[in-house]
Amino acid sequence: MSPTEGDVMKSAEATLDLFSRPAGGYAPDQPLAELGFAEQFLVWSLRVQWRVAEDGAERSVLLQRAFDALELPGGAAMVADLASALTRTVQRPLSIPCPRWRVLTSDEVRVLCFVAALQRHGASPSAALDPAWAAAPCGASPIWGPAQRLALALSAAGLVLGTACHSSVPFPEAMPRLLH
């Protein structure tokens, strides 16, 4: 069966969309399924932490188990620290949706770009930090320390953003495997 004109147009639009993305490879409204596991896991963990914090709890048992499965027991605390720093620094409501949301928000793109820059040798993390998030009297953002600790820990666990090939299993199906 030959492709229809509509199929060819959709394919061409998808290709153009890939080339129009920022250098970090992340864009608002980008489907999570297009990301590697490291990115999906970071976005998921931030979303889970965000919901837990809204409910008045400090940490999530589910999140802790996920980091334990990755042999990164301090990871849940690092995500909590990053979420707390974001809350203290950003003077507007952040767009961090529920964990089941299927696309990236602009704030999640900012976090991914910054953490990815922190992981890359020779990258310029300060250029990747959103200028609005860097608003501190001495010029150092409170986000820097927690993001750097998390970036290093993720790297040590083999979760490097921007380098992983897309997994053959979409994120929602992959997470239960991680937690068992």
C-alpha positions in Angstrom: 0.0 0.0 0.0 1.5 3.3 -1.0 1.5 6.3 1.4 -1.3 8.8 1.0 -0.6 12.5 0.4 -1.6 13.2 4.0 0.9 10.7 5.3 3.7 12.3 3.2 2.7 15.7 4.5 2.7 14.5 8.2 6.1 13.0 7.7 7.5 16.1 6.2 6.0 18.3 9.0 7.5 15.9 11.6 10.9 16.2 9.9 10.7 20.0 9.8 9.6 20.1 13.4 12.8 18.2 14.4 15.0 20.7 12.6 13.1 23.7 14.2 13.8 22.5 17.8 16.3 24.3 19.9 19.9 23.1 20.2 19.0 21.2 23.4 16.5 19.1 21.4 13.6 19.9 23.7 10.6 22.0 22.8 7.3 22.9 24.5 4.5 20.5 23.5 7.0 17.9 22.4 5.7 14.4 23.2 7.5 12.6 26.0 7.6 9.5 23.8 10.2 11.3 21.6 12.6 11.7 24.5 15.1 9.2 25.9 14.6 7.4 29.2 16.9 9.9 31.1 14.7 12.8 30.0 11.5 11.0 30.6 12.6 9.9 34.1 13.7 13.4 35.1 10.4 14.9 33.9 8.4 12.2 35.6 10.3 12.6 38.9 9.8 16.4 38.9 6.1 16.0 38.2 5.7 13.4 41.0 7.6 15.6 43.4 5.5 18.6 42.4 2.3 16.8 43.2 3.7 15.5 46.5 4.7 19.0 47.5 1.3 20.4 46.6 -0.2 17.8 49.0 2.1 19.0 51.8 4.5 16.1 51.8 8.2 16.4 51.5 8.9 13.3 49.5 7.2 10.5 47.6 7.7 6.8 48.4 7.1 6.0 44.8 9.8 8.4 43.7 12.2 7.0 46.3 11.6 3.5 45.1 12.2 4.5 41.5 15.5 6.1 42.4 16.4 3.1 44.6 15.8 0.8 41.6 18.3 3.0 39.7 20.8 2.6 42.6 20.6 6.3 43.2 19.1 6.4 46.7 19.6 10.1 47.2 17.9 11.0 44.0 14.5 11.7 45.4 15.9 14.2 47.9 17.8 15.9 45.1 14.6 16.2 43.0 12.9 17.6 46.1 15.7 20.2 46.6 15.5 21.2 42.9 11.7 21.6 43.1 12.0 23.6 46.3 14.7 25.9 44.7 12.4 26.4 41.6 9.5 27.3 43.9 11.6 29.9 45.8 13.2 31.4 42.7 10.5 31.6 40.1 8.0 34.4 40.9 5.1 32.9 38.9 3.3 29.6 38.9 5.4 27.0 37.2 3.9 24.8 34.5 4.5 21.4 35.9 1.6 19.1 35.0 0.5 15.8 36.5 2.8 12.8 35.8 0.4 11.4 33.1 0.7 14.6 30.9 2.1 13.4 27.5 4.0 16.5 26.4 6.6 18.9 27.8 5.8 22.3 29.1 8.0 25.3 28.6 9.2 25.1 32.2 10.1 21.5 31.9 12.1 22.3 28.7 14.0 24.9 30.7 14.9 22.4 33.4 15.9 19.7 30.9 18.1 22.2 29.0 19.8 23.3 32.1 20.4 19.9 33.6 21.6 18.6 30.2 24.1 21.5 29.9 25.3 20.7 33.4 26.0 17.2 32.3 27.9 18.1 29.1 31.6 18.7 29.2 32.4 22.0 27.5 28.8 23.2 27.6 27.8 26.6 29.0 25.2 25.8 31.8 24.8 29.5 32.6 23.7 30.2 29.1 21.1 27.4 29.4 19.7 28.7 32.7 16.6 30.8 32.0 17.5 34.5 32.7 14.4 34.9 34.8 15.5 32.0 37.0 18.9 33.6 37.6 17.5 36.6 39.3 19.6 36.7 42.5 21.4 39.7 44.0 24.9 38.1 43.7 24.0 36.6 40.2 24.0 33.0 41.5 20.7 31.3 41.2 19.5 29.1 44.0 18.6 26.5 41.3 22.3 26.0 40.3 23.4 23.9 43.3 20.5 21.4 43.4 20.5 21.1 39.6 24.2 20.5 39.6 24.0 17.8 42.3 21.1 16.1 40.5 22.9 16.3 37.1 26.1 14.7 38.6 24.1 11.9 40.3 22.1 11.2 37.1 25.4 11.0 35.1 26.9 8.7 37.7 23.9 6.4 37.4 24.3 6.4 33.6 21.3 8.7 32.9 22.8 11.3 30.6 20.3 13.7 29.0 20.5 14.2 25.3 22.6 11.1 24.5 20.2 8.2 24.9 18.5 6.7 21.9 14.8 6.5 22.0 13.8 3.4 23.8 11.7 0.8 22.0 9.2 1.0 24.9 7.2 4.1 25.5 7.6 5.8 28.9 4.3 4.8 30.6 5.1 1.1 29.9 8.7 1.4 30.9 8.1 2.9 34.4 6.4 -0.2 35.9 9.4 -2.3 34.9 11.6 0.1 36.8 9.5 -0.1 39.9 9.4 -3.9 40.1 
